[in-house]
Amino acid sequence: MYRSRLFTATVGAATVALALSACTPSSAPKAEETEPESTEIGIPDADYSLDKLVEAAKKEGPLVVLDTTGKIVDMADAFSEKYGIKTTGVKMKAGEQAEVIIGEGSSGNVKNDVILMPDVPTAVSDLMPRGYVQTWFPPDKADVVPEEFQDPAIVTQETNVWAYNTEVYGDTCPVDNIWQLTEDDWHGKLSFQDPLLKTDYPNWFNQMETYGDDLVTQAYEDEYGEPLETDEASATAEWVKRLAQNAPVLTNSDDDASAAIGAPGQEDPFMGFISTAKFRDNADSGYKLGTCAGLEPWVGRAYSKVALIATGTKSPNAAKLFIHYVYTEEGIAPQVADGKLSTNSEIAIPDDEPSGLADVWDDILIFNSASAQDDFDRTQEWQDFWRLNLSK
């Protein structure tokens, strides 16, 4: 299993939350949260075996599964063929997933059974405590999935990287330090999804501050040869402020950003922050996307996707079986090919994965679920801070 040089992701019930301020993200302790109780659905874990689960699951169905990638359609079709349980995969953005879960959970009219959700803070801090969903980890995968990915059940780590145009810049990224992205050379020439629309970006800022602010500080000193002086609460906040002030071109999807970065025939292309899944456009559309290997302190960040089961599902065992399937090489293969990293340590990144993720994994900031409550609590704070400083 690839590990970050910064830390290995851990999961814990207790979190340290930071207090809100009107403008700048700040740090002050908050009361500890309590873990909600959940009611076990389907066959009990004490009586679990895969054979028993399959037998119980085949008496249920149909099943509807939500994910943020279109690959879920292929995964659902393959699952249906393997087990004979009619399963429909639906692509849906994380924010829409949360709305659906809340709407169905509050009305008691559950239509969507399994949700693979990249917004772990919202899942852990809002949806699960309200009893709308619960997480389940297959006991027979405990030996191959590290404990920190078992509660909640994290199925993949998905990665965004800083990317550039190889047709113009060749094999070497035009920047080697994240602070360079805040300079005039890249004013109005950076593109990525809007942090006001994509809530895991504020979570990313919070993770940077919580777990790597010392590295952001050191990167500044390495670049400019002097200590950082700032009125902000952290080096991360100063970097986020300068990034916002550098007039980035914000998009609704990675598709638009990857086109601005990687489309061929450009003289002065953008740089940007995009999903490694978009590197397949190099083959599909002739793009010239390259990963900024060697960027300090991080080439990109990985965020986690949690497997959730709607508490009101009529097919709890089929839902559990689908989650088990996602933890297998066969089940997750369509997403691994796109640069998603399975938490099953026996499933490697393919050699032909187009972004070269395996080569830079040690330079990726790994999402740490231990601070999910804090990430959730501070989402609006970081969004307000971004909005306040954004230059267009």
Secondary structure, 3 states (H helix, E strand, C coil): CCCCCCCCCCCCCCCCCCCCCCCCCCCCCCCCCCCCCCCCCCCCHHHCCHHHHHHHHCCCCCEEEEECCCHHHHHHHHHHHHHCCCEEEEECCHHHHHHHHHHHHHHCCCCCCEEEECCHHHHHHHHCCCCCEEECCCHHHCCCCCHHHCCCCEEEEEEEEEEEEHHHHCCCCCCCEHHHHHCHHHCCCEEEECCCCCCHHHHHHHHHHHHHHHHHHHHHHHHHCCCCCCCCCCHHHHHHHHHHHCCCEEECCHHHHHHHHHCCCCCCCCEEEEEHHHHHHHHHHCCCEEECCCCECCCEEEEEEEEEEECCCCCHHHHHHHHHHHCCHHHHHHHHCCCCEECCCCCCCCCCCCCCHHHHHHHEEECCHHHHHHHHHCHHHHHHHHHHHCCC
